[in-house]
Structures are given as structure tokens and as C-alpha cells.
Amino acid sequence: MGRAAQGMGQMLGSRISMSAALPKIPFFLPMDSCPRRCVYCHQGEITGISEVPSPDAVQQTLSRLQAPHEVCYFGGSFTCFPEERRRAYMEAVFAAPERSCVRFSTHPHCLSPGILDSLASYPVSMIELGISSLDDDVLNACNRGYTGEFAIAAMRLILERGFSLGAQLMIGLPGQTEESSLNDLRRIAALRGQREPFPVTLRIYPCLVLDKTPLAELMRKGAYAPLSLEEGILRAGRLHFEAERLGFAVQRIGLHETESLAKSVLAGPHHPAMGEMARSVAFVASLLESSSAGPWEVERRQISLLTGHDKFGLRYMAQKTGFRLQFIEKQIRYIRS
């Protein structure tokens, strides 16, 4: 690393703000370096990408940028790379314009104090950890290869080293219940301690049955029943609502839609707008918590959470309250943000 780049890394290190509003430039490393294959996973089908970009290719791409970006290494288990290769990808980030930073996703098995210390000289904005679940029975059924306590220890280590953490959770996994997912949130929230603001954000992904996966075979044998679309939306929405109550920011709900993903999904709660509808469920829950019968004040910027997707949010409110849709609509007053 050059002296200027090293100075930049030491200055920014692992203390990059999560709220830095930089455009993102993703590089997908599908299943590269993952220590084992989970029953539901086929990253090539999810991303539509089979060729892994080399560090040189990343560097060339970043050198053409005209403004700072957040470089994102997704799809693989970044810290499972051999040290030399990991360093090459991190060095490539310095080809981006000044004030750029980097986040990556990884596996709990591939974290140690030494690995995290080696990343402290780079402008790391966030480390995203593929947790999936903290329920030992669920983790075992999914072939994750660790326990819930092991994952908690990995998250604690990331936070103790001063990095911001992104926890990637899933719903609808084999053997998983809604209460199990809610308990996962509570266990992660217990890591807050005196940290303000809480430097942990969440992604909530549905478990989809993809072609050519062990989960597809389990479904065919009748050993696994995926969530329906409605079940997935409601469960994700309730999880989002509880996450916000516990102080989490939720980065994303649902998978990024690709042509390859759409073609490979055999079953499960798959919809391009799943995240928006789940957020509607969470929003409705917050309104009903404030008043069970209205009236309700809604900021104009939130209108789509009620009226989007054929009035999904309004229809859900009617279903939850037992009131007619027309009554619900009359009880809502839209106000300026």
C-alpha cells in the first residue's frame, strides 16, 4: 500500500459512518470461499453471475469513477479468502476516488482478532455477517456449521473492534418459527451495551427454494414446506416492526431481483416488491399501536406504504381491524412531512 493510501486508511480505518450517503458499486463474488454449502444457497442463481471479478478487474473499474463510492463485495465470504487475495481486493479500493469506502459480507467462521486488526488500515464502512438464524436447530438443519452463540461471539468481536455491523437474517428456514426469528432480534439487541447510536443494521431475506439446491430435494421429498408469499410478507413485516422497536435500522427486505433468480425459484415467498409490502405491514402495525380505530395522521411521503400495490396497506388495515376499507380511508389524514 502506498503511503498516501495507507494514511487514508489509518485516518478512516474502521470508523467510517454508516450514514455516509455514498453511491454503491457492487462486486459479486458468488459462493467464493464459502466454507460450506448451505441447503438453500445457490449464489450463482441469485445474482446471475458466475464469473468472479479479479482484484485487477475491480481496480480498473474503480479507477474510472469520478466521485467517491462505497465499494461492496457481496455474495461470498470475504474474510475466508487467503490473506494475500483478501489484501489484493482491499488494495483495489484505493483506486477509487478519495473518501470512498468499502463494505463486504462474510461468514462467522472466518473472523478473528488478527483478521479484523488487519482490516483496520482500510476504509471499512461495514462488515455484513451472514447469520441466517441464531437458533441451533435451524442452523444445523441448514448446514451452517456453527451455533447461535458462535455467531453472537463473531458479532461481538466486530463491534468491539469498532466496525459497524450488518446482520443478515432469514425467514422461513427449515425448522424456523416466527418466535425463533423474534428471539434472534432480541439476542442481537442485547449486544447494544452503551453503544449509541447502535452500529448494527439488518437485512431480512426470505428462504426461497432454488433449483439445484439440497433444499429443493428436501421439498420434493416432503421434508420441507416453504412459506407462501402472504406468510413471507407478514412475517417479514412483523419482524421489521419489532426490529425498529428494538432500535435497528433495516437496510433491505427481500432479495435483489434478477432474471436468473426469477427463473430458478421453485417455491417460497418470491416477489419483486416483497420488501415494500413488508414495510407496509410494519407501518400498519405502528399506526394500530397508536390507535386501534383512528383517526391516524400519515405523512405524505408515506402514502405509498398504504396505497401502493393495489392499496395493500389499507387492505391489511381493514383485515386487522375488521373495519370496511372505506371507513379506514376516511380515518386517515395526510399531513406534510
N, C-alpha and C positions, 0 to 999 in steps of 0.2 A: 504494500500500500504506500502510495506517495505521501510525503509529509503533509501536504495541504489536505489530502483526503483523510489522513489519519487524524489531523487536527479537527476536521469537521466531524468525524465520527466520535472523537472524545468529547467534543462540545455537546453533541446531540445525544450520543450514546443511546441508552435505553429509556430516556426521559422524554421522548417525542410525545406531544399531546395527542390523545385520541381524537380531539375535536378539530385538529388541523384539517381545514376543508380543501384538501388537495384532490385533483382528479386521479383516478386509479388506473394503472396499467397492469393487467393481469398476465401472468405466465403460468400455464398449467403443466404440472409435472405428474400426469395421471398414474397413480399407484406406484410411482417411482420411489424405491427404497422402503416401502411399507414392510414392516417386519413379519406380517402375516396377512392372509386374505380373510376379511370378514364375510359372513354368509351373505350379506346384502350388497356387497360392493362390486362395482364394475365401472371404475372411473373413466375408462375409455368411452363407454356408452353415455355416461352422464355429460361429459364435456364435449364429446365428438372429436377429441384429439387423441391421436395415437403416437405421434412423434414428439419426443421431449426436446424442447429447445436447449441448446448448449449454452454454457456461460458466455461464450463468444457471441452467439446469436443474440442473447439478451443484451450484452454490452453494445452491440451495433444498433439495436433498436433504440436503446435508451439514449445513445449519443445523438440521435436525430430529434430528440424532444426539444422544444423551445421554451418550456416552462416547467417548474417543479411538479413532480408527480409522486404518488405513493405507489411504489413497486410492490406487486403482490405475487408471491409464489404460492400457488394453490394446487390441491389435488394429490400431493404426495406427502411424505413425512420428512420434512426438510432437514431436521436435525439428525435424522438417521443416515444421511449421506456421510461417506467418508470425509474426514476433516478437510482434505485438500479440495475436494469438489465443492463442499459447502462454502469454503472460503472463496472459491472462484466465483460462485454465484453472488456472494455478498460484495466482493470487489467490483463486480459488474455494475452494482448500484451507483457507484461513484461516477459512472459515465453519464448519469442523468444530471440535469441542471441543479445547481446549488439549492439547498433547502428541500431536496427530495428525501424520501424516507422509504422504509421497506417493512412489510409485514409478511408473515409466512404461516402456513399450517403445518402441524407436526403431530407426532404420536407420543403419548405419555411415556412409553418405554425408552425414548431416545432423548431424555433430558437428564442433565447432571449439573452440579455447580460448575464444573470445568467447562462444559459446553456453553452454558449461559454466560460465564465470565468471558469466554472467547468472543461473544457477540456484543459485548459492552462497548466496543470501539466503533460500532456501526450504528447508523441512524435508524434503529428499530422502533417502529411505531406501535407494533402489537405482535404478540405471539398467539396464534389461534391453535387451540388444542382440541383435537377430535376426541371428545369424551363419549358421546353417544348416550351413555347412561352411567349411573353410579350404583345401580342395583346388581349385585354379584351374580344372581341367577340369570339376569338378562345379558350381562357381559359374557358369561360362559356360553349361553345359547348362541350368541353372535360370533363366538370365536375371537373375542377382542384380546384375550391373553393377559388381562390384568384385573385387579379388583377395584371396587369403588374407592377404598382407602388409598390404593396406589395412585389413582387418578387425582384424588384430593391432595396428596403429597406433592404431585407434579405441579398442580395449580398453585399451591402454597409457595413452592420454590420459585416459580416465575414471578409471583408478586413480591416475594422477599428480595429478589434481585432487582426490583424496581421497574420491571416491564409491565406494560398494560396487557391484559389477558382477554382473549376471546374464547368463550367456551361454546363448542358446537354440540348441541344436544339433538336427540332424535325422538320421534314419537312413533308408536305402532310397531316397535321391535318385538321379536319373539318373546313371549312371556311378560311383556311390559304392560303395566296398568297405568291409568291416569294418576292414581295416587303415588305410584312409584316415581313418575316424572315430576310431580309437585314436590316430593321429598328430595329429589335431586336439586331442585332450585333452593330449597331451604339449607341443604348442606353446603352449597356453593356460597350462599349468602352469609353463612357463618364465618367465611374467610375475611369478611369485611374488616373486623377489628376496628382500629382507629383511622382507617384509610378513608379520607374524604377529599374529593369525590371517590366513590368506589370504582377502581380502574378495571372493571370486568364488564364486558358486553356479551351478548348471546346471539347465536344463530339457532333457529329451530327448523330442523329438516324432517320431512316425513319419510318413513321407511317405505320405499317402493320396491315392488318385485320386478327386477330386471332380468331380461333373458340372459341365459348363460351364467347364472349365479347359483350357488348352493341353496339360496332361499327359494328360488324358482322350483327346485326339485322338492323342497320341503312342502311347498304349496301344492304341487301336483300330487304328492303323497297324502295330502290332507293333514299334514303336521303343522301347518301354519295358515292362519286366516288373516289377511291384510285388513287394515281399516278401510271402510268405504270413504268416498270423498267427503260426505257430510260429517262422518265421525272425525276424520282428519282435521277438517276446518274447525269444528267445535273444540276439539281437544287442543289444537294449536292456539286457538283464540283464548281459551281459558288459561292455558299455560302463559301466554303473553300477558294477560291481565294480572296474574299472580306475580310474574317477573317484575312488572312495573311497580306493583305494591312493595316488592322487596328492594326496589331501588336499582334494578338492572335497566340498561338500555338494550333494546333488541335491534340488532343490525339487520336481520333478514329472517323471513319465514318462507320456507319453500325453496326448492332448487331453482337455479337459473335454467330457464327453458332453452333447449337446443333441439334441433331437428333429430339428432341422434338419440337424445333422451326420449323424445316423443315416440320414436319408432321401437324403442327397446322396452318400454314399460308394459308389463303383462298385467299388473294389478296394483292396487293401492291408491291413496289419495293424491292423484296427479291432476293438477290444473294450473295453467299459466298464471292465474290470478289468485291462487290459494292464499298467498301472503296478504293480499288486500282484504279478502273475505275474513281471514282470521283476525286481522286488525279490527274489522268491523265488529266481530264478536266481542273482542276485548273492550272496544269503545262502548258498545251497548251495555256491557256489564258495569262499566263505570257510571253510565247515566242512570241505570236502575239502582245502583248503590246510593246515588244522591237522592233519588226519589223513585218510589215504586210505581207511581201513577202520573208523574209530571206535575206541572209543566217542566220542560227541560230547555235550557239555553245551550245552543250549539254554535261554535264559531264557524263563520262561513268557509274557512279553509278546511273544515272537517266535514263539509256537506257530503262529499263523495263516500265517506265511511257509512253513511246511511242510505244514500240514493244510488250509489254505484251498483253495477251488476244486477240490474232489474230490481232496485230497491232492496237489496239483500239485507242490509242492516235494519231497515224499517220492518221488513217482514219477520226478521228474527226477533225484534222487539215485540211485535204483535204475538208471535208464538210464545215468548217468555211471559208476557203479561196477561194474555187472554183477551186483550182489547182488540177491537177492529182496527185495521190499518188506517182508515180514515180518521179515527179518534187519535191514534198515535201521531199522525201528521199534524193535526190541529194543536197538539200539546207541545210542539217543538217551535221555539222562537230562535231564528238565526240572527246572530249578532256579529259585528265586525271584530276581527282579531285584535 
